[in-house]
Amino acid sequence: MLLRAILSALALAQAASAFSQAGPLPVVVWHGMGDTCCNNQTMGAVARLIQEELPGAYVHSVKLGASESADRNAGFFGNLNDQIDRVCTELSGISELQHGVNLMGFSQGGLFLRALVQRCPQLRAKTLVTFGSPHSGVARIPKCPQENDTLCNWMRRLASRGIYSWYIRDHVVQAQYFKDPERLDDYLEHNIFLPDVNMELLPRKEDYRERICALDKLVLVRFANEDMIYPELSSWFGFLDADGNRVALENSTMYQEDWLGLRELDKSSRLEFVTVEGKHMEISDQSLRGIVAEHFTVAVNSPLLREQF
């Protein structure tokens, strides 16, 4: 026991030394619905906080489109499969990201980053942290954070006209992670995104599972007073059965048969469930700083990272 403690302390000291010499891993962040890559009060503040906690860290905020307004629009309208392919291509061309990267996603942005890990083999993802993300989908279309949000209200009107119709399913982002527990056959047949990334279709894609299992850690953050994502346990990969009963991740077939590798992560202490106070996306600086400090401190050239890649 004493030898193990000494070896553990030496490993931590070695990692800390490498961190100070080589600098922290870069961080990629993806914003949520209604936000943008570059809003100084939201993603801009997140980037500054990360850089304060990790001096010298390169932070990249995912942007879809040529402008901030185009990026916001893409959070409501577009084809998620195409969007994730484009982001994979973009990130693969950024030199700062070639030796490993940490990921932080907010609301739907966390789901999209998880899909990116599965579909983008060029991305050397280490730790993925998601805040209030609908990993198992939503059984109700998310409400608008602001009542006068024109884009959001238009999205909800379109979705109400037929969530699985060909036009809505291909063009409304939120429809592509909508899952009606009473119409699972329609969901599996017509949803173009979520059944694939959640490995609900046969044959299951083993490479998706391998890339999730390659993560050092997956940190799932839910909000104690969640008021946007329904059911709220979707943030922890839970959902509803056909009778409306809540089914926790560990009781799901996905976990028990380990389609996605979550059980393997859990059994090896690499899956973490975190609850923070507040409503959807009400994240205190203290909570965010604590998560960054705890999970994003392996250096680019550390021995731990070299062993992985």
N, C-alpha and C positions, 0 to 999 in steps of 0.2 A: 504493500500500500504506500509506503514511504517512497519507494523508487518510482511508482506511478505518479505520485504527486510531484516529485522532482522533475520527471520528464515532462509532465504537463506544464509546469511552470516555465521550463526551458523553452517549450514550444511556443507558449504565449509571449515570452520575452523575444524570441526570434521573430515572430510575426509582428510584434510592435516595433522592433528595430527595422524590419523591412518596410513597414508602413511609413516610418519617419524618413527613411532614405529614398523610397521610390514614390511616395505620394499615394493618395487614395485612388481607388477605382473610380472611373467615370460613372455618372448616374444619368439614366434616361427616365424622364417623367412623361406621363400622358394624362392630359386633363379630362374632366368629365363633361357631361352633357350641358350645353349652354355656356361653357367656358371657352377660353382660347389658349393657345400655346404661350401667349406673350402678354397676358393681362398683368400689369404691374402689381395689382393688388392680390392676385391669386397665384398663378404659376410663377410669376416673377418673384413674389415673396417666398415661395417654396424654394426656388433656385438659390436665392440669397441665403436662406436659412441653412440649406445643405452646405453651401460654400463656407458659411461661418463655422459649422460643425466639422467640416472636412476641408480645411484650408488647401487650396490648390486643386480641388476637385473640378473636373470638367463636367458640366451639367448641360444636357441636351433636352429641350422640350419639343415633343413631337408636334409637327405642324403639317396639316394637310391643306394644300392649296397655296397659291402665290401670295395671299394676303391674310391678315388676321380675320377679316370678315369671312373669307372663303373657308378658313379653318373652322370657324364657329358653325358655318352652314354644314360642313362635312360631319359635324357631330350629330346632325339630325337626318341628313339626306345623303345617300350614297350606298354603294355596295361594300359591305365590310370585308369580303374576301379580297376585293381589289385594293381597298385601303391598306389592309395588312400587308399585301404583297408590295405595295409602293413603299411603305415604311421600312420593310425588310431591305429593299433595294437601297433606300436612302441611308439607313444606318450602316449597311455593309460598306458604304463608300466613305465613312467618316474615320479617319486614321486614328483618332483618339479612342475609338471603341474596339479596336482590333485585338486587344489583349485581355478582354474580360470587362463586364459591365454589371452594375446593379440597376434594378428597375423599380420604379415606384409609380403606381397607377391609382387614379382617383375616380371613384364611381365606375362608369362604364369603361373608362380608360384602363382600369386594372384588369378587366376581362380581356380587353384588346391586347394588352401586354402579355397576358398569359397565353393567348392564342399566338402571339408573335414568337414566344419561346418555343411553342410546339411546331410552328411552321417555318421558322427561319433558322436553319442549321448554322448559318454563318455567325449568328449572334451567340457570343460566349457568355451566357447569362449565369450569374452567380447567385444573387439573392433577389427574389421578387416580393415586394410588399404591396398589398392592395388595400385600399380604404373603401369600405362600403360598396364593393363591386358585385354585380349580379352574376356570379359564376354559374349558378344553376338556372339562370334566366329570371324573368319576372312573370308573374301571373296577372299583373295589371300594368298597363302602359304607365310609365312614370309621369307623375304630375309635373306641371311647370313650376320651377322655383319662383318665378315672377308671373303674376297673372297677365301682364301686358306684353309678354314675350311672344312676338308675332311668329317667329320660326317654330317655337315649341308648340304653340296653339295650333299651328297649321299641321305639324307632325301628328298631334293627337287627333285632329279631325280626319286626316287621311287614314290613320290606323283604325279608327272606329268604323271605317267603311268596308273592312274585310282584311283582317290581319294576315291571312294566308293567301290572299289573291296575288296573282303573279306580279302586278305592278308594285303593290305595297311591300311585298316580301323582298323585292329586288332593290327598292329605292328608299325605304324608311329604315333608318338604322335601328331604332328601338324594336321594330317588328322582327328583326333578325336575331334578337335574343328573347323574344316573347315565347312563353311556353304555357299553353293552356292544359292544366292537369286533367281536364275532362275530355280533351281532344288530342290525346297523345299520338294517335295514328296520323292525324292531319299534321301535327307538329313534325313528326319524323319524316313525313313525305314531302312537306312543302317548305319548312324552314331551311334556308340556304346556308346557315352559319353555325348555330349553337349545337345541333346534333352531331356535327362533325367534330368540333373542338372538344366536346364532352364525351366523345367516343361512344355515342349511342347507336352508331350505325355499324353494320357488318359489311365487309370484314373490318375489324378494328385496326387502326394504324399504329403499329408497334413503335414506330419512330417518334410519334407524339409522346407516348409513355416514357420512352427512353430519355427524351429531352427534359421532361418534368422531373424524372428521377435523378437527372444530372445536377439539379439545383442544389446548392449548399443549404438553402432554406427557402421555404414558402411561408410568408407571414400574412395571415388573413385578419384584417381589422374590421370589426363591425361596430356600429354606433348603438349605444344603449337605448336611445330614443329615435331610432331609424324611422323616418317618415316619407321616404322616397321609394326605396326598394321594397317590393312586396313579392314573396314573403321575405322578411328581413334576414332570415337564416340562409338565404342565398349567398350572402357575403361569406358564409362558412361552408358553402357547397351543400347546404340543406335545401329542401323544397317541400312541396305538398303532394300527397297522394290524390287519387281520383275522388276521394271523399272529403278532401279539404284538410286532412290531418297533416300536421307538420312531421316531416321525416328528417331527422338529423343525418349528417354525412355518414357517421359510423353505422347507421342502420340501412343505408342505401345499397342497392346492388352495385352501383359504381364503385363504392368503397370495398365491399365484401369480396367482389371479384377483381378488384384493383385494376379497373380499366385504364385509369389515368396515372396510376403510380402514387396516388395520395396515401394509400395504406402503407406503401413502402416508405414514403417520406415520414409518415406518422410513427411507424415502428422504429425508425432510426433517429427519432427526435429532431426531424428537420421540417416538421409541419407545426406551425405555431398559431394558436387562436388568441386573438387579442380583442378586448372590448374597451372602447373609450367612451367617455361621457359625451352627451350632446345628440343633436339631431344630425341628419345626413349632411356630411361634409363640414360639420362644426368641429374642426380639429384645432386644439390649442397648440400654441408654439411649444409648450412644454412636452406634450405628447409626441409631436413630430420630431423634436430634437432628440428625445429619448430613443425613438425608433431608429433614427439615422445613426446615432452614436452606437447603439447596440448591434445593428445589423450591417452597417456599411463601412467597416473599418479594416478590411483586408486590402493590402496594397497591390498595385499593379504587378510588381515583380516579386511578390512574396513567395517563399517556398510552398506555402499552402496552395496558392493559385497555380504554380507551375506543375504541381502534382496532378491537378485536374486537367490541364490543357497541354 
